[in-house]
Amino acid sequence: MTEGVRQPHSSRPAGTRGKRTAPGARLLVGVCLLSTPSLAAARSQNVTVRLPEISGPSWPAVLAQEGGYYEKYGMSVELAVGARPAGAGGIVDADAEVTLDTLEQSMIALMRDGSTVIVGATSTRTPMALMAQPDISSVAALRGHRIAVGRTGDARYRHTSGILEKLGMSARDVRWLAVGAVPDDAAAALAAGRVDAALVDAPAYYGIQERGFRPLANLTDYDDVYAPIVYRLSGPAAAASPGLAERVVQAHAEAVRRFYQDKTFAVDAYVNHDPETERAAVERMYDEYHAGDAFDRIPYVPAAAVRRVLDNAADGDLAEVFGGFDFGPRIDPGAIDRLLDAGFFESVFGSAILSEPEADRRRAFGR
């Protein structure tokens, strides 16, 4: 039976890296970690989770709130929607213990704040369509044409150039036009004829397609063209609450399981937080996220995704800073390692998850 959906929240609701652990120790650690929620609930911690916007990639946070999973793991969470700018590309984390954002923006935040840490990725694949003017019939036909980005080298540039490379082209084969960093800016520029193509998020590209614009490719078609949304912890929060990373990962894992098992609840929860998006569009978006297996059960940050950000830092100053910065200690898979060794993910997703962990570990940044 589908559980009820709460009203939108404008305030807080009531209410081991390295060697594998020996079996005996694994059982002990597992008992400690898996029993944490009942202990933590008695001393619920106020936590602000900041989302740049309500969107597909933020779905696990919405479900963790609506499904009571934050509360289950000892957190009284406020979802704060809207990024706080701190200069070009930066985000202020001081008002939020946890922030969901693109990998690129989060890596910039790591350099700005010496105590911030990335602890995992809510998703690495996101439905985003490369939409073109009606008279452009293929990616190859984009050669020499204008493609929208926020700025050269940003996440939209990186994802689009990844599609081009998969189809035998390069970033030098097209013209990049900066149209603004807000996701809707790309769709608006395409609709106004200022660009010939743009990578547009779901559900925005549904309306564009209905108006006759042509979909040429989708990010979900390519497993290794990463579009990670990661969660990072502010330094003070991480220091004051050593188990916070594990609890956030646990709440989001249960939310991901609920997403895959309960479409009605997932759609209800999304619409509850974003009533302006039509339910039919949210249902279509759910189907795309589900079919594309967009949300990772074991949410490591892929090393290949980090490398792509570093390789595509087109801005000279940013490339120089990235090149001299050690991200190793700051993109930390330790919380996920500990939960994996404790049997947590198996307890949530079933024994079938055991076919994935070691491959996921090897692909994760920090190995």
Secondary structure, DSSP 8 states (H G I E B T S, - for coil): ---------SS------SS---HHHHHHHHHHHHTHHHHHGGG-EEEEEEESSSSGGGHHHHHHHHTTHHHHTTEEEEEEES--B-STT-B--TT-SEEEEEHHHHHHHHHH-TT-EEEEEEES---EEEEE-TT--SSGGGTT-EEEESSTTSHHHHHHHHHHHHTT--GGGSEEEE--SSHHHHHHHHHTTS-SEEEEETTHHHHHHHTT-EEEEEGGG-TTS---EEEEE-HHHHHH-TTHHHHHHHHHHHHHHHHHH-HHHHHHHHHHH-TTS-HHHHHHHHHHHHHTT-B-SS---BHHHHHHHHHT--SHHHHHHHHT---TTTB--HHHHHHHHTTHHHHHH-GGGGGSHHHHHHHBTT-
